Amino acid sequence: MATDDEQALANLRKGVVEPALLALLRDRELYGVELAQRLNALGLIAGEGSLYPLLARLRAAGLVAYRTEVASRGRPRQYYSLTDDGRASLDAFARLWAPFSRNVTALIEGGRA
């Protein structure tokens, strides 16, 4: 059973993992395992298994695209990139996030929003 802290953290992750993934793809394409490693290192996903359903949702929404590259050795890699719609979605989130996060931080720190 999850502790209160674990549940609170899981709820926070749900709200930011999609825009965080889009932000990782803002400047260059990345392959799936690399995305999983970076999101995991940031504490935004628990493991690689939670990444692929998220990528499928983002692809279906037209926010990310992918291409498959066949390596000379090993398995083919799927490289993901941000679409124009994905960039617009990330920009919209960024506009909302800045004042939202400032207000929440101010409230938590005892100030007034």
Helices and strands as residue ranges (DSSP letters): H 4-24, E 30-31, H 32-41, G 48-50, H 51-60, E 64-69, E 77-82, H 84-108
